[in-house]
Amino acid sequence: MEKERVDLPLSEIPASWYNVLADLPKPLPPPLHPSTGQPLKPEDLAPIFPMGLIEQEMSPDRWIPIPEEVRALYRIWRPTPLIRAVRLEKALKTSCRIYFKNESVSPAGSHKLNTAVAQAYYNKKEGVRRITTETGAGQWGSSMAFACLQFGLACTIYMVKSSFHQKPYRRSMMHIWGGEVFASPSDRTQAGRAILAADPETPGSLGMAISEAVEDAVTHKDAKYTLGSVLNHVILHQTVIGLETKRQLELIGETPDVLIGCVGGGSNFGGFAAPFLPEKLANPKLRLLAVEPSACPSLTKGDFAYDFGDTARLTPLLKMYTLGHTFVPEGIHAGGLRYHGTAPIVAHLANLGIVESKAYTQNAVFEGALQFARTEGFVPAPETSHAVRAAIDEALKDDGKCIVFNYSGHGHFDMSAYDAHLAGDLEDYEHPEEKIAEALQHLPKVG
């Protein structure tokens, strides 16, 4: 009988994170100081991050040991199971084998806790008392609230306004774990007030929420900022996903043909796919597929350029696929994917042709999610549903390949989106080319 579920013992929680920077075929373009345009120095990031995370951000080492305090909390939900979607395979009448890595079993219901715990640990270690952060759909915000609770830190969360109203139960989770949550843009920061003055009805964006959280951190001596995606150290922490997946596939004698993950900033896809880079470089036929919404098509329609990570231009300049820091996406339900840019690591791999990308509209994504929920039983988050949709489309090719995707989070707090789709009220939206072109005109001039 074929293995339908692969569980690892607690002893096989990874002891080190994998740093993909050590194996990139070409060096990652460095982040630049927004004022000078020169490569960023560690001390430039000190007002925002603790030195332990800054060192990881710039480390050339292939393996970074995971502190025992972090591994102890990982034991609450890790290792996560690798499951074969045999019922979905049967429904699709495919010869392909479909596996999913179930990251939804964490207390917060998503992969985000892998880095939230680590970031809270390093902040606590250096005497930080309060964390500021942003969140889109609320998966990151709830993860950070939980992690801060574990280490006795206060947590202030700026939640994108459209998601703040769409997903009230994500806010409830943050409140349960002691986080304070504000709809962004808010009147609490100079950046928020300026944005509201220009457009009082704005739905908000991750770029705006980042601006508020960064400003809050740098204007209070006892606070530091945390980011749930994009940066190198975030993807580093998420590599526990890919490292476990590699071990689980090895135990059942499977070799993946395509690895799939959804991409907003890029943390879950990066953490899932990065540990397979040595295999990809040795075997170009192995495919790494990043999937995004057509309403926020950074990888598929953005420019590969230096840009700010936030709307108010407070962050360093990062080389990434971007739609422009002034880009304001529509209020689609996949709130965690509504980001104008991409993680530099993911963007760099895409620019080198190592990662491929694909975009989907909302209704296509929810159709895939329903098929998955009605066969496998798990109800995926709208973000995760992008990976589900792509895995189904790959399986429909019926070519006998091994498909593995990252089931990055559950959709238990996204019922209004499912109701809208079932009622035929969910609108498909593809961001107009002229709007993208307009936003890209505001890219900073570098070099």
Secondary structure, 3 states (H helix, E strand, C coil): CCCCEECCCHHHCCCEEECHHHHCCCCCCCCECCCCCCECCHHHHCCCCCHHHHHHHHCCCCEEECCHHHHHHHCCCCCCCEEECHHHHHHHCCCCEEEEEEHHHCCCCECCHHHHHHHHHHHHHCCCCEEEEEECCCHHHHHHHHHHHHHCCEEEEEEEHHHHHHCHHHHHHHHHCCCEEEEECCCCCHHHHHHHHHCCCCCCCHHHHHHHHHHHHHCCCCEEECCCCCCHHHHHHHHHHHHHHHHHHHHCCCCCCEEEEECCCCHHHHHHHHHHHHHHHHCCCCEEEEEEECCCCHHHHCEEEEEECCCCCCCCEEEEEECCCCCCCCCCCCHHHCCCCCCHHHHHHHHCCCEEEEEECHHHHHHHHHHHHHHHCCCECHHHHHHHHHHHHHHCCCCCCEEEEEECEECCCCHHHHHHHHCCCCCCCCCCHHHHHHHHCCCCCCC
